[in-house]
Amino acid sequence: MKKVITRIIALSVLAISLQEFNAQKLVVNREVETTADGKMLLGHQLKDQFTKEPYADWYQKEFNEYALDQKAVSELKKDKFNSYNLIVFMGTWCEDSHRDFPRLMKILDELKYPDSRLTIIAVNRKKESPTGDEVKYNIQKVPTIIVEKYGKEIGRIIEMPTTGYIERDLVEILKKDDRSVIKEIFKKEN
């Protein structure tokens, strides 16, 4: 009887493990065809997907023509921006995404930002993705650039940067993060 119970438990653990493994499979670089917008990226994407047609037209043009604010980029380097995680929601149908997403990629390129810290999620016109991540992050507009540290959101840029430059807005987000860390330290001491 003990052997039967052990086998049942072993098979149950194996079945649960297989279910978890299958649930973790993530489709990357999904492309769909729509009647209104033609080809559209949907869900998690790798950045090289944007260098392919039909996305390359707008992506390469904006990437190549954007003039970086070198002072802000230097501040991001100094503030160790590469230690933060970025989650970017964008739409390949969206003009704001056509402008700001390639600019962000140029900034990250200049910073030598690690791809492992970057999550790009393309959404449809209803701001939906196959994984439902937009619900978790309460996405209302695109592009939305979310900066996280230790799994906690410290700031976001919604639709367009308030300063007119993504890199300047990112510097401001990091400054707020520094101040919140200082507040936490003083809270603990009181």
Buried (B, 14 or more C-beta within 10 A) or exposed (E): EEEEEEEEEEEEEEEEEEEEEEEEEEEEBBBBEEEEBEBBBBBBBEBEBBEEEEBEEBBEEBBEEBEBBEEBBEBBEEBEBEEBBBBBBBBBBBEBBBBBBBBBBBBBEBBEBEEEBBBBBBBBEEBBBBBEBBEEBEBEEBBBBBBBBEEEEBBBBBBBBEBEBBBBBBBBBBEEBEEBEEEEEEEEEE
